[in-house]
Amino acid sequence: MEEVSEVKIPAFTPSDPSMWFTMLESTFEIAVPKPITTFRTKYNHCFVSLPSETAMSVRDIIISPEKTDPYAQLKSEIISRCGENKTQELLVG
């Protein structure tokens, strides 16, 4: 039987998704009994930890993730769609 790593995922930070991913990746590195290294497992942990509003903003990616590295794709799109858009909204007023 394969061991399952235990992780405590930090709460998503909509105001700074880049920082959240930095914390998330550190969490993957210190998972017990072994680090989480597979892209699919990282993707799954990330996806189930997202608030509904954020998940809806990347719905297309969640429904049809790329096969090679779905985690990198999801990370990139969340940062692009949520981080920049929120900053622009604040600047525009």
PyMOL commands that place a pseudoatom at each C-alpha (Angstrom):
pseudoatom trace, name=CA, resn=MET, resi=1, chain=A, elem=C, hetatm=0, pos=[0.000, 0.000, 0.000]
pseudoatom trace, name=CA, resn=GLU, resi=2, chain=A, elem=C, hetatm=0, pos=[1.288, 3.449, -0.969]
pseudoatom trace, name=CA, resn=GLU, resi=3, chain=A, elem=C, hetatm=0, pos=[1.850, 6.020, 1.784]
pseudoatom trace, name=CA, resn=VAL, resi=4, chain=A, elem=C, hetatm=0, pos=[-0.230, 9.173, 1.663]
pseudoatom trace, name=CA, resn=SER, resi=5, chain=A, elem=C, hetatm=0, pos=[1.453, 12.433, 2.603]
pseudoatom trace, name=CA, resn=GLU, resi=6, chain=A, elem=C, hetatm=0, pos=[-0.330, 14.628, 5.112]
pseudoatom trace, name=CA, resn=VAL, resi=7, chain=A, elem=C, hetatm=0, pos=[-0.444, 18.351, 4.400]
pseudoatom trace, name=CA, resn=LYS, resi=8, chain=A, elem=C, hetatm=0, pos=[-2.110, 21.370, 5.966]
pseudoatom trace, name=CA, resn=ILE, resi=9, chain=A, elem=C, hetatm=0, pos=[-2.984, 23.674, 3.090]
pseudoatom trace, name=CA, resn=PRO, resi=10, chain=A, elem=C, hetatm=0, pos=[-2.929, 27.395, 3.964]
pseudoatom trace, name=CA, resn=ALA, resi=11, chain=A, elem=C, hetatm=0, pos=[-6.095, 29.402, 3.318]
pseudoatom trace, name=CA, resn=PHE, resi=12, chain=A, elem=C, hetatm=0, pos=[-6.184, 30.932, -0.155]
pseudoatom trace, name=CA, resn=THR, resi=13, chain=A, elem=C, hetatm=0, pos=[-5.171, 34.598, -0.253]
pseudoatom trace, name=CA, resn=PRO, resi=14, chain=A, elem=C, hetatm=0, pos=[-7.202, 36.264, -3.037]
pseudoatom trace, name=CA, resn=SER, resi=15, chain=A, elem=C, hetatm=0, pos=[-5.328, 39.543, -2.653]
pseudoatom trace, name=CA, resn=ASP, resi=16, chain=A, elem=C, hetatm=0, pos=[-1.959, 37.864, -3.317]
pseudoatom trace, name=CA, resn=PRO, resi=17, chain=A, elem=C, hetatm=0, pos=[-2.222, 34.507, -5.119]
pseudoatom trace, name=CA, resn=SER, resi=18, chain=A, elem=C, hetatm=0, pos=[1.538, 34.477, -5.833]
pseudoatom trace, name=CA, resn=MET, resi=19, chain=A, elem=C, hetatm=0, pos=[2.263, 34.487, -2.114]
pseudoatom trace, name=CA, resn=TRP, resi=20, chain=A, elem=C, hetatm=0, pos=[-0.319, 31.736, -1.545]
pseudoatom trace, name=CA, resn=PHE, resi=21, chain=A, elem=C, hetatm=0, pos=[1.391, 29.526, -4.121]
pseudoatom trace, name=CA, resn=THR, resi=22, chain=A, elem=C, hetatm=0, pos=[4.745, 30.154, -2.430]
pseudoatom trace, name=CA, resn=MET, resi=23, chain=A, elem=C, hetatm=0, pos=[3.262, 29.000, 0.881]
pseudoatom trace, name=CA, resn=LEU, resi=24, chain=A, elem=C, hetatm=0, pos=[1.518, 26.069, -0.825]
pseudoatom trace, name=CA, resn=GLU, resi=25, chain=A, elem=C, hetatm=0, pos=[4.756, 24.857, -2.422]
pseudoatom trace, name=CA, resn=SER, resi=26, chain=A, elem=C, hetatm=0, pos=[6.551, 25.064, 0.920]
pseudoatom trace, name=CA, resn=THR, resi=27, chain=A, elem=C, hetatm=0, pos=[3.753, 22.967, 2.385]
pseudoatom trace, name=CA, resn=PHE, resi=28, chain=A, elem=C, hetatm=0, pos=[4.305, 20.360, -0.336]
pseudoatom trace, name=CA, resn=GLU, resi=29, chain=A, elem=C, hetatm=0, pos=[8.026, 20.244, 0.513]
pseudoatom trace, name=CA, resn=ILE, resi=30, chain=A, elem=C, hetatm=0, pos=[7.481, 19.567, 4.211]
pseudoatom trace, name=CA, resn=ALA, resi=31, chain=A, elem=C, hetatm=0, pos=[4.646, 17.046, 3.805]
pseudoatom trace, name=CA, resn=VAL, resi=32, chain=A, elem=C, hetatm=0, pos=[4.899, 14.013, 6.086]
pseudoatom trace, name=CA, resn=PRO, resi=33, chain=A, elem=C, hetatm=0, pos=[6.053, 11.266, 5.579]
pseudoatom trace, name=CA, resn=LYS, resi=34, chain=A, elem=C, hetatm=0, pos=[7.459, 12.470, 2.239]
pseudoatom trace, name=CA, resn=PRO, resi=35, chain=A, elem=C, hetatm=0, pos=[7.315, 15.601, 0.062]
pseudoatom trace, name=CA, resn=ILE, resi=36, chain=A, elem=C, hetatm=0, pos=[4.618, 15.928, -2.584]
pseudoatom trace, name=CA, resn=THR, resi=37, chain=A, elem=C, hetatm=0, pos=[6.343, 16.071, -5.942]
pseudoatom trace, name=CA, resn=THR, resi=38, chain=A, elem=C, hetatm=0, pos=[3.888, 14.866, -8.595]
pseudoatom trace, name=CA, resn=PHE, resi=39, chain=A, elem=C, hetatm=0, pos=[2.152, 17.511, -10.673]
pseudoatom trace, name=CA, resn=ARG, resi=40, chain=A, elem=C, hetatm=0, pos=[-1.220, 15.753, -10.516]
pseudoatom trace, name=CA, resn=THR, resi=41, chain=A, elem=C, hetatm=0, pos=[-1.174, 15.537, -6.706]
pseudoatom trace, name=CA, resn=LYS, resi=42, chain=A, elem=C, hetatm=0, pos=[-0.180, 19.203, -6.412]
pseudoatom trace, name=CA, resn=TYR, resi=43, chain=A, elem=C, hetatm=0, pos=[-2.990, 20.102, -8.828]
pseudoatom trace, name=CA, resn=ASN, resi=44, chain=A, elem=C, hetatm=0, pos=[-5.536, 18.134, -6.797]
pseudoatom trace, name=CA, resn=HIS, resi=45, chain=A, elem=C, hetatm=0, pos=[-4.498, 19.722, -3.487]
pseudoatom trace, name=CA, resn=CYS, resi=46, chain=A, elem=C, hetatm=0, pos=[-4.591, 23.167, -5.076]
pseudoatom trace, name=CA, resn=PHE, resi=47, chain=A, elem=C, hetatm=0, pos=[-7.939, 22.670, -6.794]
pseudoatom trace, name=CA, resn=VAL, resi=48, chain=A, elem=C, hetatm=0, pos=[-9.804, 21.390, -3.733]
pseudoatom trace, name=CA, resn=SER, resi=49, chain=A, elem=C, hetatm=0, pos=[-8.400, 24.260, -1.633]
pseudoatom trace, name=CA, resn=LEU, resi=50, chain=A, elem=C, hetatm=0, pos=[-9.703, 27.060, -3.839]
pseudoatom trace, name=CA, resn=PRO, resi=51, chain=A, elem=C, hetatm=0, pos=[-12.692, 29.178, -2.823]
pseudoatom trace, name=CA, resn=SER, resi=52, chain=A, elem=C, hetatm=0, pos=[-15.649, 28.763, -5.204]
pseudoatom trace, name=CA, resn=GLU, resi=53, chain=A, elem=C, hetatm=0, pos=[-15.240, 32.257, -6.670]
pseudoatom trace, name=CA, resn=THR, resi=54, chain=A, elem=C, hetatm=0, pos=[-11.606, 31.599, -7.572]
pseudoatom trace, name=CA, resn=ALA, resi=55, chain=A, elem=C, hetatm=0, pos=[-12.394, 28.145, -8.950]
pseudoatom trace, name=CA, resn=MET, resi=56, chain=A, elem=C, hetatm=0, pos=[-15.058, 29.690, -11.191]
pseudoatom trace, name=CA, resn=SER, resi=57, chain=A, elem=C, hetatm=0, pos=[-12.538, 32.183, -12.565]
pseudoatom trace, name=CA, resn=VAL, resi=58, chain=A, elem=C, hetatm=0, pos=[-10.417, 29.262, -13.825]
pseudoatom trace, name=CA, resn=ARG, resi=59, chain=A, elem=C, hetatm=0, pos=[-13.319, 26.933, -14.601]
pseudoatom trace, name=CA, resn=ASP, resi=60, chain=A, elem=C, hetatm=0, pos=[-12.065, 26.192, -18.114]
pseudoatom trace, name=CA, resn=ILE, resi=61, chain=A, elem=C, hetatm=0, pos=[-8.702, 25.015, -16.744]
pseudoatom trace, name=CA, resn=ILE, resi=62, chain=A, elem=C, hetatm=0, pos=[-10.313, 22.862, -14.058]
pseudoatom trace, name=CA, resn=ILE, resi=63, chain=A, elem=C, hetatm=0, pos=[-12.669, 21.198, -16.529]
pseudoatom trace, name=CA, resn=SER, resi=64, chain=A, elem=C, hetatm=0, pos=[-9.957, 20.560, -19.143]
pseudoatom trace, name=CA, resn=PRO, resi=65, chain=A, elem=C, hetatm=0, pos=[-6.519, 20.604, -17.488]
pseudoatom trace, name=CA, resn=GLU, resi=66, chain=A, elem=C, hetatm=0, pos=[-3.467, 20.005, -19.633]
pseudoatom trace, name=CA, resn=LYS, resi=67, chain=A, elem=C, hetatm=0, pos=[-2.019, 16.513, -19.353]
pseudoatom trace, name=CA, resn=THR, resi=68, chain=A, elem=C, hetatm=0, pos=[1.678, 17.308, -18.901]
pseudoatom trace, name=CA, resn=ASP, resi=69, chain=A, elem=C, hetatm=0, pos=[1.618, 19.711, -15.931]
pseudoatom trace, name=CA, resn=PRO, resi=70, chain=A, elem=C, hetatm=0, pos=[-1.880, 20.680, -14.805]
pseudoatom trace, name=CA, resn=TYR, resi=71, chain=A, elem=C, hetatm=0, pos=[-0.538, 22.251, -11.597]
pseudoatom trace, name=CA, resn=ALA, resi=72, chain=A, elem=C, hetatm=0, pos=[1.706, 24.746, -13.429]
pseudoatom trace, name=CA, resn=GLN, resi=73, chain=A, elem=C, hetatm=0, pos=[-1.146, 25.638, -15.760]
pseudoatom trace, name=CA, resn=LEU, resi=74, chain=A, elem=C, hetatm=0, pos=[-3.608, 26.170, -12.900]
pseudoatom trace, name=CA, resn=LYS, resi=75, chain=A, elem=C, hetatm=0, pos=[-1.055, 28.195, -10.915]
pseudoatom trace, name=CA, resn=SER, resi=76, chain=A, elem=C, hetatm=0, pos=[-0.240, 30.415, -13.876]
pseudoatom trace, name=CA, resn=GLU, resi=77, chain=A, elem=C, hetatm=0, pos=[-3.880, 31.082, -14.706]
pseudoatom trace, name=CA, resn=ILE, resi=78, chain=A, elem=C, hetatm=0, pos=[-4.918, 31.810, -11.116]
pseudoatom trace, name=CA, resn=ILE, resi=79, chain=A, elem=C, hetatm=0, pos=[-2.084, 34.314, -10.722]
pseudoatom trace, name=CA, resn=SER, resi=80, chain=A, elem=C, hetatm=0, pos=[-2.845, 35.853, -14.100]
pseudoatom trace, name=CA, resn=ARG, resi=81, chain=A, elem=C, hetatm=0, pos=[-6.609, 36.059, -13.750]
pseudoatom trace, name=CA, resn=CYS, resi=82, chain=A, elem=C, hetatm=0, pos=[-6.993, 36.756, -10.048]
pseudoatom trace, name=CA, resn=GLY, resi=83, chain=A, elem=C, hetatm=0, pos=[-3.855, 38.603, -8.990]
pseudoatom trace, name=CA, resn=GLU, resi=84, chain=A, elem=C, hetatm=0, pos=[-3.548, 41.112, -11.807]
pseudoatom trace, name=CA, resn=ASN, resi=85, chain=A, elem=C, hetatm=0, pos=[-7.280, 41.656, -12.186]
pseudoatom trace, name=CA, resn=LYS, resi=86, chain=A, elem=C, hetatm=0, pos=[-7.704, 42.441, -8.497]
pseudoatom trace, name=CA, resn=THR, resi=87, chain=A, elem=C, hetatm=0, pos=[-4.780, 44.868, -8.567]
pseudoatom trace, name=CA, resn=GLN, resi=88, chain=A, elem=C, hetatm=0, pos=[-6.149, 46.604, -11.665]
pseudoatom trace, name=CA, resn=GLU, resi=89, chain=A, elem=C, hetatm=0, pos=[-9.608, 46.888, -10.091]
pseudoatom trace, name=CA, resn=LEU, resi=90, chain=A, elem=C, hetatm=0, pos=[-8.094, 48.580, -7.039]
pseudoatom trace, name=CA, resn=LEU, resi=91, chain=A, elem=C, hetatm=0, pos=[-6.057, 51.000, -9.159]
pseudoatom trace, name=CA, resn=VAL, resi=92, chain=A, elem=C, hetatm=0, pos=[-8.991, 51.919, -11.395]
pseudoatom trace, name=CA, resn=GLY, resi=93, chain=A, elem=C, hetatm=0, pos=[-11.289, 52.350, -8.428]
for i in range(1, 93): cmd.bond("trace and resi %d" % i, "trace and resi %d" % (i + 1))
show_as sticks, trace
zoom trace
